């Protein structure tokens, strides 16, 4: 039964404002999310080189959904270290409220893309 509820919640999270389905369309570096013990969430952007900025800009809550809006700024230097650089951002449980579904949207160069959708256990 719990699995069916999570599937329904994820399906609802994928729905656009007009009822259409929205699938993740982020084409950048990998993004991961993990639930922490205090119900906070850690979002990790795995930058392919040094010099990237990944910043939480907004948390939008709507009932049982929370949308985390991040801004990604790629390096502007002509020369950057070629080292994989994980950037982790923790979002406090208080900011997420009772959200059962969390989406991560990344804004880069004025364009936004849905990076992931995650169920959040109660």
BAMAR-455915 format. One record per residue (C-alpha): x, y, z. Coordinates in steps of 0.25 Angstrom, whole numbers, padded with zeros to 4 digits, always signed. Example, Ala and Ser with C-alpha at 12.3 -4.5 7.8 and 13.67 -1.06 7.14 Angstrom:
// residues 2
+0049-0018+0031
+0055-0004+0029
//
This chain:
// residues 122
+0000+0000+0000
+0011+0010+0004
+0018+0007-0010
+0005+0011-0017
+0004+0024-0010
+0018+0027-0013
+0016+0024-0028
+0004+0033-0028
+0011+0044-0021
+0022+0043-0031
+0013+0043-0043
+0006+0055-0037
+0019+0062-0036
+0022+0060-0051
+0009+0067-0055
+0010+0081-0060
+0001+0092-0057
-0009+0088-0068
-0008+0073-0064
+0002+0069-0075
+0014+0060-0070
+0027+0067-0067
+0040+0058-0068
+0053+0062-0064
+0060+0070-0075
+0073+0074-0068
+0085+0071-0078
+0097+0075-0069
+0105+0068-0059
+0099+0058-0049
+0090+0062-0038
+0087+0053-0026
+0078+0055-0014
+0078+0047-0001
+0069+0048+0012
+0077+0051+0024
+0073+0046+0038
+0066+0058+0043
+0057+0059+0030
+0066+0069+0023
+0071+0066+0009
+0085+0068+0004
+0086+0071-0011
+0099+0068-0018
+0104+0074-0031
+0115+0066-0037
+0123+0077-0044
+0133+0071-0055
+0143+0082-0052
+0147+0092-0041
+0141+0106-0042
+0126+0103-0042
+0116+0109-0033
+0103+0102-0029
+0094+0110-0020
+0080+0108-0014
+0072+0121-0018
+0058+0117-0014
+0049+0106-0007
+0035+0107-0012
+0025+0099-0004
+0011+0095-0010
+0004+0085-0001
+0011+0072-0001
+0021+0077-0011
+0034+0085-0009
+0042+0090-0021
+0056+0093-0019
+0062+0104-0028
+0077+0104-0030
+0086+0113-0039
+0097+0107-0046
+0109+0116-0051
+0120+0109-0059
+0134+0113-0057
+0138+0126-0065
+0153+0124-0064
+0161+0120-0076
+0168+0109-0068
+0161+0101-0057
+0166+0089-0050
+0161+0076-0057
+0156+0069-0044
+0142+0064-0041
+0137+0073-0030
+0124+0069-0022
+0117+0081-0017
+0107+0078-0006
+0096+0086-0001
+0087+0083+0011
+0073+0087+0012
+0067+0088+0026
+0055+0079+0029
+0048+0092+0034
+0049+0098+0020
+0042+0085+0014
+0031+0085+0023
+0022+0073+0021
+0026+0071+0007
+0025+0056+0002
+0031+0059-0012
+0043+0068-0014
+0047+0073-0028
+0060+0079-0032
+0060+0090-0042
+0073+0096-0047
+0074+0110-0054
+0086+0112-0063
+0088+0124-0072
+0074+0128-0070
+0068+0114-0074
+0062+0105-0064
+0062+0090-0064
+0056+0079-0055
+0067+0071-0050
+0061+0060-0041
+0048+0056-0034
+0049+0049-0020
+0039+0043-0011
+0042+0048+0004
+0038+0037+0014
+0030+0042+0026
//
